[in-house]
Amino acid sequence: MAQVPADVGCLNEECIAKDECKRQVIAKDGTARVIDTFGGSATKKCGKFIQK
């Protein structure tokens, strides 16, 4: 699996880790180079999770 660059943000409101994830923080504060939606769900993280 290819690594996802650290400056890719995520907006996924159902992800269980959304409140802990740096990807969501950078997506919302405008510092992400790209905003994507990864595969997190209400029961699991996406596997590309970055801690704040």
N, C-alpha and C positions, 0 to 999 in steps of 0.2 A: 504494500500500500504506500502510495506517495505521501510525503509529509505535506501538511497544509501550512503555508507561511503564517507567521505569528501576527501579521497585520491584516488578516482576513477576519472580519467580524461576523457575527451570527445574530439573526433575529428569529428566535424560535420560542414563542411564548409558552408552548406546552412542555418544553424540556425540563426534566427534574432538576438539572443543575443550572438553570438559567440565572438564578440569583447569585451564584458562586463563580460564574464563568467570565473570564476576561474578554472573551469574544463578544459577549453581549454588551459589556461595558463600552468597548471601543466602537461598536456599531451605534450605540445610542449617543455617545459623546462626539461622534463625527471624525474620529481619528483613524478609523479603519480604511484601508486602501480599497477593499472590496467588501461588500456585505452579501452573505450567502445564508442559506438555511441548512443546517446539518441534521443528522438523523436522530437527535435526541427525542425522547418521548416522556410521557408522564411517569414512566416506570424505569427509564434508563437514560444514561448520558450518551452522547454521540460517539465517544471514542476519540474525539479531537478536542476534548475538554482542556482548557487552560485555566489554572487557578489564578485568582487576582493577586 
